[in-house]
Amino acid sequence: MPVLNKKMRWMTLGGQYDWTAKQYPDATPPSFPADVKELLEDTFTSTKAEAAIVNLYSPGDTLSVHRDVAESSDTGLISISLGCDAIFVIGTSSEPAATQETNSDNHTTPTDERVLAIRLRSGSAVYMSGTSRFAWHGVPQIVPGTCPTYLESWPAGRNVNDNEFEAWRGWMARKRINVNVRQMWD
């Protein structure tokens, strides 16, 4: 299956962020998947699930340190991890540091801020609210070989005669999927 050989890095759900204009369009966004929306809003009652970026990581992939500041809402961000473990780093302050550097992606990063490193395992949920809502954060490492055994063959079924997703068997064993959900407007 040729699509398995392509390196898809991310996709979106619900509201579509305009990467050129660096904003969410004013038009009514596409619907957020109802079952996922219900689960997230029942668990994280302060945030409406309106938009998500789904990041697909392989070993060696990273996410540069950045801040999520595009939304016109300061409600919390929901982050769900599946598959391989990742090292997640977050600054201890959302305030800009006295000294800053700009990297090749034009992200400005603080250089004298304290940083926490957290190992996120499959099934981990992070809710960034309050001070952490606008904190600098990133993913410097995906930890290979850490996908739980029960997920390694997903989405292929356990039944060998279930051919619909058989070409995907083993794909998840080296992947991390992160679903990062946000409310676009108050």
Residue frames as a rotation matrix with the C-alpha (Angstrom) as fourth column:
MET 1
0.589 0.808 0.000 0.00
0.808 -0.589 0.000 0.00
0.000 0.000 -1.000 0.00
PRO 2
-0.094 -0.731 0.676 1.84
0.690 -0.537 -0.485 3.16
0.718 0.421 0.554 -1.22
VAL 3
0.526 0.340 0.779 0.31
-0.199 -0.841 0.502 5.47
0.827 -0.420 -0.375 1.41
LEU 4
0.950 -0.186 -0.252 2.15
0.306 0.390 0.869 3.54
-0.064 -0.902 0.427 4.14
ASN 5
0.110 -0.982 0.151 5.46
0.994 0.105 -0.042 4.60
0.025 0.155 0.988 2.63
LYS 6
0.142 0.002 0.990 4.62
0.296 -0.954 -0.041 8.31
0.944 0.299 -0.136 2.69
LYS 7
-0.657 -0.431 -0.618 5.75
0.721 -0.119 -0.683 10.41
0.221 -0.894 0.389 5.63
MET 8
0.274 0.786 0.554 2.57
0.262 -0.616 0.743 12.07
0.925 -0.059 -0.374 6.82
ARG 9
-0.731 -0.671 -0.128 3.59
0.356 -0.214 -0.910 14.24
0.583 -0.710 0.395 9.78
TRP 10
-0.836 0.486 -0.253 0.31
0.062 -0.375 -0.925 15.86
-0.545 -0.789 0.283 10.86
MET 11
-0.541 0.765 0.349 -3.38
0.527 -0.015 0.850 16.33
0.655 0.644 -0.395 10.10
THR 12
-0.924 0.254 0.285 -6.14
-0.376 -0.732 -0.568 18.49
0.065 -0.633 0.772 11.54
LEU 13
-0.479 0.854 -0.201 -9.61
0.845 0.511 0.157 17.89
0.236 -0.095 -0.967 12.98
GLY 14
0.358 0.719 -0.596 -12.36
0.820 -0.547 -0.166 20.50
-0.445 -0.429 -0.786 13.23
GLY 15
0.892 0.024 -0.451 -11.24
-0.077 -0.976 -0.203 24.12
-0.445 0.216 -0.869 12.79
GLN 16
0.540 -0.690 0.481 -8.56
0.835 0.368 -0.409 24.53
0.105 0.623 0.775 10.16
TYR 17
0.393 -0.508 -0.767 -5.68
0.292 -0.722 0.628 26.81
-0.872 -0.470 -0.136 11.12
ASP 18
0.955 -0.141 0.261 -4.44
0.202 -0.336 -0.920 29.11
0.217 0.931 -0.293 8.33
TRP 19
0.420 -0.873 -0.247 -0.65
0.809 0.238 0.537 28.67
-0.410 -0.426 0.807 8.56
THR 20
-0.256 -0.501 0.827 0.00
0.826 -0.557 -0.082 31.59
0.502 0.662 0.557 6.19
ALA 21
0.159 0.426 0.891 -2.18
-0.075 -0.894 0.441 34.14
0.984 -0.137 -0.110 7.99
LYS 22
-0.811 -0.499 -0.305 -1.31
0.189 0.271 -0.944 32.57
0.554 -0.823 -0.125 11.38
GLN 23
-0.679 0.655 0.330 -4.94
-0.676 -0.385 -0.628 32.53
-0.284 -0.650 0.705 12.51
TYR 24
-0.629 0.620 0.469 -8.16
0.570 0.778 -0.265 30.55
-0.529 0.100 -0.843 12.52
PRO 25
-0.832 0.373 0.411 -10.58
0.195 -0.497 0.846 31.70
0.520 0.783 0.341 9.79
ASP 26
-0.773 0.596 0.216 -13.76
-0.582 -0.531 -0.616 33.48
-0.253 -0.602 0.757 10.90
ALA 27
-0.174 0.736 -0.654 -15.95
-0.747 0.335 0.575 31.06
0.642 0.588 0.491 8.91
THR 28
0.597 0.465 0.653 -17.80
-0.772 0.555 0.311 28.28
-0.218 -0.690 0.690 10.72
PRO 29
-0.470 -0.883 -0.010 -15.27
-0.859 0.455 0.233 25.45
-0.201 0.118 -0.972 11.13
PRO 30
-0.189 0.334 -0.923 -15.84
-0.404 0.830 0.383 21.86
0.895 0.446 -0.022 9.99
SER 31
0.777 0.555 0.297 -17.41
-0.512 0.283 0.811 19.65
0.366 -0.782 0.504 12.67
PHE 32
-0.406 -0.825 0.394 -15.10
-0.908 0.316 -0.274 18.10
0.101 -0.469 -0.878 15.23
PRO 33
-0.506 0.228 -0.832 -15.56
-0.094 0.944 0.316 14.27
0.857 0.238 -0.457 15.37
ALA 34
0.271 0.806 0.527 -18.55
-0.596 -0.289 0.749 13.86
0.756 -0.517 0.402 17.72
ASP 35
0.813 0.071 -0.579 -17.36
0.303 0.796 0.524 10.79
0.498 -0.601 0.625 19.67
VAL 36
-0.219 -0.956 -0.195 -13.92
0.827 -0.076 -0.557 12.29
0.518 -0.283 0.808 20.37
LYS 37
-0.460 0.130 0.878 -15.49
-0.196 -0.980 0.043 15.67
0.866 -0.152 0.476 21.23
GLU 38
0.611 0.782 0.125 -17.87
-0.349 0.124 0.929 14.06
0.710 -0.611 0.348 23.74
LEU 39
0.568 -0.474 -0.673 -15.09
0.714 0.691 0.116 12.06
0.410 -0.546 0.731 25.43
LEU 40
-0.482 -0.858 0.177 -12.77
0.676 -0.493 -0.547 15.07
0.557 -0.144 0.818 25.73
GLU 41
-0.384 0.384 0.840 -15.41
-0.356 -0.900 0.249 17.55
0.852 -0.204 0.482 26.87
ASP 42
0.758 0.610 -0.232 -16.72
-0.062 0.421 0.905 15.09
0.650 -0.671 0.357 29.50
THR 43
0.392 -0.716 -0.578 -13.16
0.887 0.462 0.030 14.70
0.245 -0.524 0.816 30.82
PHE 44
-0.729 -0.648 -0.221 -11.88
0.672 -0.739 -0.050 18.27
-0.130 -0.185 0.974 30.43
THR 45
0.125 0.992 -0.015 -15.03
0.975 -0.126 -0.184 20.27
-0.184 0.009 -0.983 31.14
SER 46
0.215 -0.074 -0.974 -13.44
0.219 -0.968 0.122 23.74
-0.952 -0.239 -0.192 30.81
THR 47
-0.652 -0.554 -0.518 -12.43
-0.402 -0.327 0.856 23.30
-0.643 0.766 -0.009 27.15
LYS 48
0.620 0.785 -0.011 -14.67
-0.342 0.257 -0.904 22.98
-0.707 0.564 0.428 24.08
ALA 49
-0.302 -0.705 0.642 -13.07
0.356 0.541 0.762 20.62
-0.884 0.459 0.087 21.54
GLU 50
0.663 0.564 -0.492 -13.19
-0.157 -0.538 -0.828 22.81
-0.732 0.626 -0.268 18.40
ALA 51
0.713 -0.516 -0.474 -9.87
-0.578 -0.051 -0.814 22.19
0.396 0.855 -0.335 16.64
ALA 52
0.683 -0.558 0.471 -7.02
-0.093 0.573 0.814 19.70
-0.724 -0.600 0.340 16.87
ILE 53
0.267 -0.684 -0.679 -3.69
-0.906 0.062 -0.418 19.03
0.328 0.727 -0.603 15.30
VAL 54
0.922 -0.021 0.387 -2.83
-0.110 0.943 0.313 15.34
-0.372 -0.332 0.867 15.20
ASN 55
0.220 -0.932 -0.287 0.95
-0.975 -0.221 -0.029 14.90
-0.036 0.286 -0.958 15.11
LEU 56
1.000 0.001 -0.023 2.37
-0.004 0.991 -0.136 11.61
0.023 0.136 0.990 13.79
TYR 57
0.386 -0.913 0.133 5.89
-0.907 -0.348 0.239 10.99
-0.172 -0.213 -0.962 15.06
SER 58
0.824 -0.345 -0.450 8.51
0.170 0.907 -0.385 8.39
0.541 0.241 0.806 14.14
PRO 59
0.565 -0.712 -0.416 11.78
0.632 0.050 0.774 7.84
-0.531 -0.700 0.478 16.03
GLY 60
-0.494 -0.814 0.305 14.05
0.854 -0.390 0.343 10.79
-0.161 0.430 0.888 15.23
ASP 61
0.000 0.577 0.817 11.17
0.534 -0.690 0.488 13.25
0.845 0.436 -0.308 14.81
THR 62
-0.698 -0.195 -0.689 10.96
0.695 -0.416 -0.587 16.28
-0.173 -0.888 0.426 17.10
LEU 63
0.481 0.752 0.450 8.71
0.749 -0.619 0.235 19.27
0.456 0.224 -0.861 17.74
SER 64
-0.486 -0.741 0.463 10.56
0.430 -0.664 -0.612 22.57
0.761 -0.098 0.642 18.22
VAL 65
-0.517 0.248 -0.819 10.01
0.773 -0.276 -0.572 24.54
-0.368 -0.929 -0.049 21.39
HIS 66
-0.690 0.409 0.597 7.08
0.218 -0.669 0.710 26.90
0.690 0.621 0.373 20.79
ARG 67
-0.811 0.573 -0.119 4.05
-0.038 -0.255 -0.966 28.55
-0.584 -0.779 0.229 22.38
ASP 68
-0.490 0.754 0.437 0.42
0.843 0.283 0.457 28.00
0.221 0.593 -0.775 21.30
VAL 69
-0.639 0.164 -0.751 -0.83
0.297 -0.849 -0.438 31.58
-0.709 -0.503 0.494 21.03
ALA 70
-0.967 0.210 0.144 -3.00
0.085 -0.267 0.960 31.57
0.240 0.941 0.240 17.87
GLU 71
-0.268 0.940 -0.213 -6.33
0.848 0.335 0.411 30.95
0.457 -0.071 -0.887 19.57
SER 72
-0.415 0.256 0.873 -8.56
-0.305 -0.943 0.131 33.80
0.857 -0.212 0.470 20.76
SER 73
0.771 0.637 -0.010 -9.13
-0.263 0.333 0.905 31.78
0.580 -0.695 0.424 23.91
ASP 74
-0.271 -0.880 0.390 -7.07
-0.825 0.004 -0.565 31.14
0.495 -0.476 -0.727 27.00
THR 75
0.728 0.537 0.426 -8.90
-0.671 0.683 0.289 27.91
-0.136 -0.496 0.858 27.86
GLY 76
0.088 -0.770 0.632 -6.71
-0.507 0.512 0.694 24.89
-0.857 -0.382 -0.345 28.47
LEU 77
0.000 -0.211 -0.978 -5.06
-0.946 0.318 -0.069 22.76
0.325 0.924 -0.199 25.78
ILE 78
0.644 0.249 0.723 -5.70
-0.478 0.869 0.126 19.01
-0.597 -0.427 0.679 25.82
SER 79
-0.055 -0.721 -0.690 -2.91
-0.962 0.223 -0.157 16.69
0.267 0.656 -0.706 24.71
ILE 80
0.712 0.322 0.624 -3.41
-0.465 0.882 0.077 12.91
-0.525 -0.345 0.778 24.39
SER 81
-0.225 -0.886 -0.405 -0.50
-0.969 0.159 0.190 10.55
-0.104 0.435 -0.894 23.57
LEU 82
0.822 0.420 0.385 -0.72
-0.353 0.906 -0.233 7.10
-0.447 0.056 0.893 21.96
GLY 83
0.842 -0.503 -0.196 2.02
0.099 0.501 -0.860 4.69
0.531 0.705 0.471 20.87
CYS 84
0.036 -0.948 -0.316 5.71
0.764 0.231 -0.603 5.21
0.644 -0.220 0.732 21.64
ASP 85
0.443 0.002 -0.897 6.83
0.784 -0.486 0.386 7.28
-0.435 -0.874 -0.216 24.62
ALA 86
0.335 -0.373 0.865 8.03
0.500 -0.708 -0.499 10.85
0.799 0.600 -0.051 24.14
ILE 87
-0.413 -0.455 -0.789 10.05
0.883 -0.413 -0.224 13.30
-0.224 -0.789 0.572 26.16
PHE 88
0.459 0.636 0.620 7.97
0.656 -0.713 0.246 16.46
0.599 0.294 -0.745 26.61
VAL 89
-0.604 -0.659 -0.448 9.65
0.796 -0.475 -0.375 19.65
0.035 -0.583 0.812 27.81
ILE 90
0.479 0.763 0.434 7.86
0.644 -0.641 0.418 22.68
0.597 0.079 -0.798 29.21
GLY 91
-0.550 -0.639 0.537 9.14
0.157 -0.711 -0.685 25.98
0.820 -0.292 0.492 30.54
THR 92
-0.465 0.324 -0.824 8.25
0.885 0.186 -0.427 26.98
0.015 -0.928 -0.373 34.06
SER 93
-0.335 0.349 -0.875 6.95
0.160 -0.894 -0.418 30.37
-0.928 -0.280 0.244 32.92
SER 94
0.351 0.496 0.794 4.85
0.896 0.068 -0.439 31.73
-0.272 0.866 -0.420 30.08
GLU 95
0.824 -0.111 -0.556 6.70
-0.100 -0.994 0.050 35.05
-0.558 0.015 -0.830 30.26
PRO 96
0.795 -0.606 0.027 9.43
0.097 0.083 -0.992 35.76
0.599 0.791 0.125 27.70
ALA 97
0.499 -0.718 -0.486 12.92
0.828 0.229 0.511 35.29
-0.256 -0.658 0.709 29.07
ALA 98
0.568 -0.360 -0.741 15.40
-0.113 -0.925 0.363 38.14
-0.816 -0.123 -0.565 29.27
THR 99
-0.496 -0.760 -0.420 17.60
-0.647 0.002 0.763 36.47
-0.579 0.650 -0.492 26.65
GLN 100
0.552 0.736 0.392 16.08
-0.192 0.570 -0.799 34.87
-0.811 0.366 0.456 23.55
GLU 101
-0.720 -0.693 0.008 17.25
-0.184 0.203 0.962 33.09
-0.669 0.691 -0.274 20.42
THR 102
0.412 0.808 -0.422 15.49
-0.728 0.013 -0.685 32.71
-0.548 0.589 0.594 17.06
ASN 103
-0.251 -0.491 0.834 15.90
0.079 0.848 0.523 29.36
-0.965 0.198 -0.174 15.31
SER 104
-0.972 -0.235 -0.031 15.66
-0.021 -0.046 0.999 28.56
-0.236 0.971 0.040 11.57
ASP 105
-0.423 0.893 0.156 11.87
0.858 0.339 0.386 28.04
0.292 0.297 -0.909 11.85
ASN 106
-0.510 0.133 0.850 11.59
-0.066 -0.991 0.115 31.63
0.857 0.002 0.515 13.13
HIS 107
0.636 0.607 -0.476 10.53
0.443 0.218 0.870 30.40
0.632 -0.764 -0.131 16.58
THR 108
-0.044 -0.613 0.789 11.83
-0.569 -0.634 -0.524 32.57
0.821 -0.472 -0.321 19.40
THR 109
0.519 0.179 -0.836 12.93
0.427 0.792 0.435 30.49
0.740 -0.583 0.335 22.35
PRO 110
0.824 -0.226 0.519 13.95
-0.536 -0.606 0.587 31.56
0.182 -0.762 -0.621 25.84
THR 111
0.214 -0.843 -0.494 17.50
-0.085 0.488 -0.869 30.70
0.973 0.228 0.033 26.83
ASP 112
-0.774 -0.571 0.272 17.49
-0.297 -0.051 -0.953 31.23
0.559 -0.819 -0.130 30.59
GLU 113
0.147 0.918 0.368 14.18
-0.926 -0.003 0.377 29.67
0.347 -0.397 0.850 31.57
ARG 114
-0.623 -0.255 0.740 13.94
-0.573 0.792 -0.209 26.58
-0.533 -0.554 -0.639 33.79
VAL 115
-0.165 0.511 -0.844 12.61
-0.854 0.354 0.381 23.57
0.494 0.783 0.378 31.92
LEU 116
-0.026 0.240 0.970 10.78
-0.652 0.731 -0.199 20.46
-0.757 -0.638 0.137 33.13
ALA 117
-0.589 -0.132 -0.797 11.21
-0.715 0.544 0.439 17.21
0.376 0.829 -0.414 31.19
ILE 118
-0.043 0.689 0.723 8.34
-0.725 0.477 -0.497 14.72
-0.688 -0.546 0.479 31.42
ARG 119
-0.977 -0.207 -0.055 8.20
-0.193 0.742 0.642 11.24
-0.092 0.638 -0.764 29.88
LEU 120
-0.072 0.992 -0.100 4.78
-0.918 -0.105 -0.382 10.82
-0.390 0.064 0.919 28.26
ARG 121
-0.866 -0.158 0.474 3.65
-0.057 0.974 0.220 7.23
-0.496 0.164 -0.853 27.82
SER 122
-0.761 0.644 -0.070 0.86
0.048 0.164 0.985 5.85
0.646 0.747 -0.156 25.66
GLY 123
0.086 0.888 -0.452 -2.42
0.810 0.202 0.551 6.93
0.581 -0.414 -0.701 27.22
SER 124
-0.577 -0.355 -0.736 -0.93
0.742 -0.604 -0.290 10.01
-0.341 -0.713 0.612 28.90
ALA 125
0.427 0.668 0.609 -3.06
0.763 -0.628 0.154 13.14
0.485 0.399 -0.778 28.97
VAL 126
-0.681 -0.587 -0.438 -1.66
0.715 -0.660 -0.229 16.61
-0.155 -0.469 0.870 29.59
TYR 127
0.506 0.821 0.267 -3.93
0.829 -0.548 0.112 19.57
0.238 0.164 -0.957 30.28
MET 128
-0.642 -0.767 0.005 -2.13
0.754 -0.632 -0.179 22.89
0.140 -0.111 0.984 29.87
SER 129
0.468 0.806 0.361 -4.11
0.613 -0.591 0.524 25.59
0.636 -0.024 -0.771 31.67
GLY 130
0.885 -0.129 -0.448 -3.39
0.300 -0.578 0.758 28.59
-0.357 -0.805 -0.473 33.85
THR 131
0.370 -0.835 -0.407 0.31
-0.549 -0.550 0.629 29.48
-0.749 -0.009 -0.662 33.76
SER 132
-0.434 -0.606 0.666 1.16
0.120 0.694 0.710 26.49
-0.893 0.388 -0.228 31.57
ARG 133
0.557 0.768 0.316 -1.40
0.417 0.071 -0.906 27.46
-0.718 0.637 -0.281 28.88
PHE 134
0.978 -0.204 -0.045 1.03
-0.156 -0.572 -0.805 29.79
0.138 0.795 -0.591 27.13
ALA 135
0.457 -0.852 0.255 4.27
-0.348 0.093 0.933 28.19
-0.819 -0.515 -0.254 28.34
TRP 136
0.024 -0.588 -0.808 7.10
-0.991 0.093 -0.098 27.29
0.133 0.803 -0.581 25.98
HIS 137
0.263 0.081 0.961 7.01
-0.412 0.910 0.036 23.55
-0.872 -0.406 0.273 25.23
GLY 138
0.156 -0.236 -0.959 8.22
-0.970 0.147 -0.194 20.96
0.187 0.961 -0.206 22.76
VAL 139
0.889 0.079 0.450 9.08
-0.162 0.976 0.148 17.32
-0.428 -0.205 0.880 22.09
PRO 140
0.204 -0.905 -0.372 12.85
-0.949 -0.276 0.152 16.76
-0.240 0.323 -0.916 21.68
GLN 141
-0.797 -0.585 -0.152 12.70
-0.604 0.783 0.150 12.96
0.031 0.212 -0.977 21.53
ILE 142
0.555 0.805 -0.210 10.52
-0.786 0.590 0.185 9.99
0.273 0.062 0.960 20.64
VAL 143
-0.244 -0.644 0.725 11.64
-0.827 0.529 0.191 6.86
-0.507 -0.553 -0.662 22.51
PRO 144
-0.129 0.180 -0.975 11.84
-0.820 0.534 0.207 3.93
0.558 0.826 0.079 20.06
GLY 145
-0.572 -0.122 -0.811 10.65
0.029 0.985 -0.169 0.46
0.820 -0.120 -0.560 21.07
THR 146
-0.985 0.168 0.029 8.19
-0.049 -0.118 -0.992 1.70
-0.163 -0.979 0.125 23.71
CYS 147
-0.351 0.914 -0.202 4.84
-0.801 -0.181 0.571 1.21
0.485 0.362 0.796 21.96
PRO 148
-0.215 0.334 0.918 2.62
-0.731 0.568 -0.378 -1.02
-0.647 -0.752 0.122 24.12
THR 149
-0.921 -0.219 0.323 2.32
-0.020 0.854 0.520 -4.54
-0.390 0.472 -0.791 22.68
TYR 150
-0.199 0.939 0.280 -1.47
0.664 0.339 -0.666 -4.29
-0.721 0.053 -0.691 22.41
LEU 151
0.574 0.408 -0.710 -1.12
-0.151 -0.800 -0.581 -1.28
-0.805 0.440 -0.398 20.03
GLU 152
-0.399 -0.913 -0.085 1.75
-0.221 0.006 0.975 -2.50
-0.890 0.408 -0.204 17.83
SER 153
-0.777 0.111 0.619 -0.53
0.569 0.544 0.617 -4.01
-0.268 0.832 -0.486 15.17
TRP 154
0.191 0.902 -0.387 -3.27
0.526 -0.426 -0.736 -1.37
-0.829 -0.063 -0.556 15.30
PRO 155
-0.244 0.959 0.145 -5.36
-0.896 -0.166 -0.411 -0.68
-0.370 -0.230 0.900 13.22
ALA 156
-0.438 0.091 -0.894 -5.08
-0.493 0.807 0.324 -4.24
0.752 0.583 -0.309 11.88
GLY 157
0.533 0.745 0.401 -7.41
-0.772 0.235 0.590 -6.58
0.345 -0.625 0.700 13.73
ARG 158
-0.195 -0.553 0.810 -6.45
-0.805 0.562 0.190 -9.56
-0.560 -0.616 -0.554 15.86
ASN 159
0.504 0.463 0.729 -8.25
0.060 0.823 -0.564 -11.83
-0.861 0.329 0.387 13.43
VAL 160
-0.561 -0.827 0.046 -5.89
0.069 0.009 0.998 -12.73
-0.825 0.562 0.051 10.56
ASN 161
-0.382 0.490 0.784 -8.89
0.915 0.321 0.245 -12.92
-0.132 0.810 -0.571 8.22
ASP 162
0.639 0.554 -0.534 -9.67
0.505 -0.826 -0.252 -9.23
-0.580 -0.109 -0.807 8.82
ASN 163
-0.070 -0.755 0.652 -7.99
0.988 0.040 0.152 -7.89
-0.141 0.654 0.743 5.66
GLU 164
0.786 0.480 0.389 -9.37
0.564 -0.814 -0.136 -4.34
0.251 0.327 -0.911 5.63
PHE 165
0.841 -0.492 0.227 -6.43
-0.536 -0.814 0.222 -2.93
0.076 -0.308 -0.948 7.63
GLU 166
0.854 -0.496 0.155 -3.96
0.423 0.837 0.348 -5.81
-0.302 -0.231 0.925 7.28
ALA 167
0.411 -0.728 0.548 -1.49
0.598 -0.238 -0.765 -3.67
0.688 0.643 0.337 5.31
TRP 168
0.406 -0.197 0.892 -1.14
-0.496 -0.867 0.035 -1.45
0.767 -0.457 -0.450 8.39
ARG 169
0.958 -0.021 -0.285 -0.10
0.230 0.649 0.725 -4.31
0.170 -0.761 0.627 10.73
GLY 170
0.233 -0.921 -0.311 3.04
0.966 0.183 0.181 -3.25
-0.110 -0.343 0.933 12.62
TRP 171
0.080 -0.183 0.980 2.87
0.508 -0.838 -0.198 0.40
0.857 0.514 0.026 11.49
MET 172
0.767 0.358 0.532 2.04
-0.206 -0.648 0.733 1.69
0.607 -0.672 -0.424 14.97
ALA 173
0.728 -0.493 -0.477 4.96
0.682 0.598 0.422 -0.18
0.078 -0.632 0.771 16.62
ARG 174
-0.354 -0.935 0.003 7.35
0.935 -0.354 -0.010 2.68
0.010 -0.001 1.000 15.71
LYS 175
-0.305 0.331 0.893 4.92
0.353 -0.832 0.428 5.60
0.885 0.445 0.137 15.95
ARG 176
-0.681 0.285 -0.675 3.67
0.594 -0.325 -0.736 8.14
-0.429 -0.902 0.052 18.43
ILE 177
-0.229 0.690 0.686 0.36
0.601 -0.454 0.658 9.86
0.766 0.563 -0.311 17.82
ASN 178
-0.767 0.035 -0.641 -0.38
0.529 -0.532 -0.661 13.04
-0.364 -0.846 0.390 19.72
VAL 179
-0.018 0.835 0.550 -3.81
0.799 -0.318 0.510 14.64
0.601 0.449 -0.661 19.54
ASN 180
-0.813 -0.308 -0.494 -3.57
0.541 -0.714 -0.445 18.28
-0.216 -0.629 0.747 20.65
VAL 181
-0.066 0.944 0.323 -7.04
0.893 -0.089 0.442 19.80
0.446 0.317 -0.837 21.11
ARG 182
-0.896 -0.245 -0.371 -8.00
0.391 -0.832 -0.393 23.40
-0.212 -0.497 0.841 21.67
GLN 183
0.317 0.938 -0.141 -10.90
0.815 -0.345 -0.466 25.81
-0.486 0.033 -0.873 21.88
MET 184
-0.282 -0.481 0.830 -10.57
0.894 -0.445 0.047 28.49
0.347 0.756 0.556 19.19
TRP 185
-0.469 0.213 0.857 -12.75
-0.110 -0.977 0.183 31.24
0.876 -0.008 0.482 20.68
ASP 186
-0.976 0.197 -0.092 -14.28
0.104 0.050 -0.993 32.13
-0.191 -0.979 -0.070 24.06
